[in-house]
Amino acid sequence: MKNLSLIILFMSLLSCSKNDITEEKVYTDKIIGEWKLTHITVNGENHTNRCNTKGVVHFKSDKSLSSEFFGSVRGACTSAGIKNGYWKNENNSYSINFNDVFPKPTTEVSLFDNDTKLLVMEEIEPNTIVIRTFIKL
């Protein structure tokens, strides 16, 4: 009886076809994971505060991302809401687009300190450079 059960189990496994399994494209990359905002500079001047360092970005394996940033509104630390976007890695050159969080696609993205820190540089207007630094959680 035990042999019959094993034969039935084996036959049922063989009868499964590749079409029975839904395949989803999943990427592995060192940027995948949750990143916490730690530092903001504008033209080299520190703009980091207790409120804006609550910001996080989650890079997902399907090349999408979600983010939540914070700022002071009338003295209260307020979420700007959860925003979605996407990321790309082409030959170890990253680009990210936070959709409406930043006014245009961000192309200058660097990983450093053994891939535990992420630096995002954006020119928000002529001669105004914003650099955001994140740590991987």
C-alpha positions in Angstrom: 0.0 0.0 0.0 2.9 2.3 0.8 4.4 1.7 -2.6 1.1 2.4 -4.3 0.8 5.8 -2.5 4.4 6.7 -3.6 3.6 5.7 -7.2 0.5 7.9 -7.2 2.3 10.8 -5.7 5.2 10.5 -8.3 2.7 10.2 -11.2 0.8 13.3 -10.1 4.0 15.3 -9.9 5.0 14.2 -13.4 1.5 15.2 -14.8 2.1 18.8 -13.8 3.2 20.8 -16.8 5.2 24.0 -17.0 2.0 25.8 -18.0 0.4 25.0 -14.6 2.9 27.2 -12.9 2.4 30.9 -13.2 5.8 32.6 -13.8 6.4 36.1 -12.6 9.5 38.0 -13.5 11.4 38.6 -10.2 14.7 40.4 -10.2 17.5 40.2 -7.6 19.5 43.4 -7.1 21.4 45.0 -4.2 19.1 48.0 -4.2 16.0 45.8 -3.4 14.8 46.4 0.2 13.8 49.2 2.5 15.9 52.4 2.7 15.6 55.1 5.4 16.4 58.8 4.6 19.2 60.0 6.8 20.5 63.2 5.3 19.4 66.0 2.9 21.6 68.7 1.5 20.7 71.5 -0.9 23.7 73.0 -2.7 25.9 71.6 0.0 23.9 73.1 2.9 22.4 70.7 5.4 18.6 70.5 5.4 18.2 67.4 7.6 15.8 67.5 10.5 14.0 65.0 12.8 10.9 65.1 10.6 12.3 64.5 7.2 14.4 61.6 8.3 11.3 59.6 8.8 11.2 59.2 5.1 11.5 55.7 3.6 11.7 54.1 0.1 11.0 50.4 -0.6 12.6 49.1 -3.8 10.7 45.9 -4.8 11.9 43.0 -6.9 9.4 43.7 -9.7 11.3 47.0 -10.3 8.6 49.1 -8.7 9.1 51.3 -5.6 7.0 52.9 -2.9 8.0 55.9 -0.9 6.8 58.0 2.0 8.4 61.3 2.8 7.7 63.8 5.6 7.9 67.5 6.1 6.9 70.1 8.6 3.5 71.7 8.0 2.7 74.5 10.5 5.1 73.0 13.0 3.7 69.4 12.7 5.6 66.6 11.1 3.3 65.4 8.3 3.5 62.6 5.8 3.3 63.5 2.1 1.5 60.2 1.6 2.7 57.0 0.0 3.9 57.5 -3.6 4.8 54.9 -6.2 7.4 54.8 -8.9 9.9 52.5 -10.5 13.7 51.8 -10.7 16.1 50.5 -13.3 19.6 49.1 -13.2 21.4 49.1 -16.6 25.0 47.8 -16.4 25.2 48.9 -12.7 24.0 52.4 -13.5 20.8 53.1 -11.5 17.9 55.4 -12.3 14.8 55.9 -10.3 11.6 57.7 -10.9 9.4 58.6 -7.9 6.7 59.8 -10.2 5.2 62.9 -8.6 7.5 63.0 -5.5 10.3 64.6 -7.4 9.5 66.8 -10.4 11.5 64.8 -12.9 13.2 61.4 -13.2 16.3 61.0 -11.0 19.2 59.7 -12.8 22.1 60.1 -10.4 21.9 57.2 -8.0 24.9 55.6 -6.2 25.4 52.8 -3.8 28.3 53.0 -1.4 29.7 51.7 2.0 29.3 48.0 0.8 25.9 48.8 -0.6 24.5 49.9 2.7 24.1 53.6 1.7 22.2 55.1 -1.2 22.8 58.5 -2.5 20.2 60.2 -4.8 21.2 63.4 -6.5 18.8 65.6 -8.3 18.9 69.0 -10.0 15.5 70.4 -9.1 16.1 73.7 -11.0 19.1 75.2 -12.7 22.0 75.5 -10.1 20.0 73.8 -7.3 21.2 70.4 -6.4 19.5 68.2 -3.8 21.3 65.2 -2.4 19.4 62.7 -0.3 21.3 59.9 1.5 19.6 56.7 2.7 20.7 53.7 4.7 19.5 50.2 4.1 17.3 48.8 6.9 
